[in-house]
Amino acid sequence: MKWIQQVKALVVKKAKAALHAAKSAAVKVGVVAAVGVSVGLSSVQAYAATTVDLSSITGAVSSADIATGVLAIGAVMAVAYMTIKATKIVLGVLKTS
């Protein structure tokens, strides 16, 4: 019975150490992310001071064309998946009969 308590104590000790390491890593990642965001925001503010008119480029792109293309690709992929799945089902039925 004593060895069970020793194993339990060891597991708890290892879990606490892992939790402490995870918290430490999370704090480091948070600090790096905060520094990255502040640097990014400062560069955005600097860029905003010298804006460039991009309306000629953005006006030439239609979101309807992009949506149609994405849906067409999705439809082709869905048909291919259904064809493969149906073939597997038919072959499975033929093998069992």
Number of C-alpha atoms within 10 A of each C-alpha: 5 7 8 9 10 11 11 12 12 12 12 12 12 12 12 12 12 12 12 12 12 12 12 12 12 12 12 12 12 12 12 12 12 12 12 12 12 12 12 12 12 12 11 11 11 11 11 10 8 7 8 8 7 8 8 8 8 9 8 8 10 9 9 9 10 11 11 11 12 11 12 12 11 12 12 11 12 12 11 12 12 12 12 11 12 12 12 12 12 10 11 11 10 9 8 6 5
